Amino acid sequence: MPRILLIIQEKGGVGKTVFARALAEAVDGAPVFEIDASRRMLELGDRVSFFKMRATREDIERSGGKASRAEFDAVIDAIAQTKTSTVVDVGANTSMTFLTMLSDIAPSLSDEGLDFGICVVVTNEPGALAEAPKLLSVAKPWTKARFMIENRLHGGVDATWLNKFSNGATATSFEHQSLEDGADEYLQAGGLLMIGKLDAGKLRARHGIGPALRIQKDLERFRKEAMEAVRPAAEWLIG
């Protein structure tokens, strides 16, 4: 039975795509659906089906959701036709609208053999904290599994908040990563996939021995901790 895992957060800048990339690496060969204004996971090549969102949030609200429905129809069709477990990375300012639309359709798709799960990424920023409980609540009636990743990008989320609003989700955390200068360039260029493919000789030639070793060590730690943060979700997706 195929499983569909949605990576979601209405607020942008929470690191959601990092964890979508980690899931794609943890579940080798799993298809990835990317719903966003621009394609980001280029390093995954043909594994990614990209669905461009053109409607702005203002357009969606002004039209009562009509502006986004035609765009989402293609995603829904792709989900309905999938024969294998799939990662769905839902872009910022899109998650709530997409979940609301999916709520009407997911029960029928479940009857046809699909299982749905969600993974909400949260930081300690007010916008992310406000949106996470709403997303979990909307998805709870029709999801078989729910996960929450606390990204400590700006510090930890208050433990009381996590206990109150996780809404039964399996919670993991991802520590803030302090990277050597130059390391982020490699992440932006190739995501997590390229970390295991770094050429030590080329790194040293470009950055010098000390910085090159620190860059490689920092990136390997980043990948390891991202993979650990998504491990429960990946295990569910594999089944």
Secondary structure as GFF3:
##gff-version 3
##sequence-region A 1 239
A	DSSP	beta_strand	3	8	.	.	.	ID=ss1
A	DSSP	alpha_helix	16	26	.	.	.	ID=ss2
A	DSSP	beta_strand	32	36	.	.	.	ID=ss3
A	DSSP	three_ten_helix	42	47	.	.	.	ID=ss4
A	DSSP	beta_strand	48	52	.	.	.	ID=ss5
A	DSSP	alpha_helix	57	62	.	.	.	ID=ss6
A	DSSP	alpha_helix	66	81	.	.	.	ID=ss7
A	DSSP	beta_strand	86	90	.	.	.	ID=ss8
A	DSSP	alpha_helix	95	111	.	.	.	ID=ss9
A	DSSP	beta_strand	115	122	.	.	.	ID=ss10
A	DSSP	alpha_helix	126	139	.	.	.	ID=ss11
A	DSSP	three_ten_helix	140	142	.	.	.	ID=ss12
A	DSSP	beta_strand	145	151	.	.	.	ID=ss13
A	DSSP	alpha_helix	159	165	.	.	.	ID=ss14
A	DSSP	beta_strand	170	174	.	.	.	ID=ss15
A	DSSP	alpha_helix	183	190	.	.	.	ID=ss16
A	DSSP	three_ten_helix	192	197	.	.	.	ID=ss17
A	DSSP	alpha_helix	200	207	.	.	.	ID=ss18
A	DSSP	alpha_helix	209	229	.	.	.	ID=ss19
A	DSSP	alpha_helix	231	238	.	.	.	ID=ss20
###
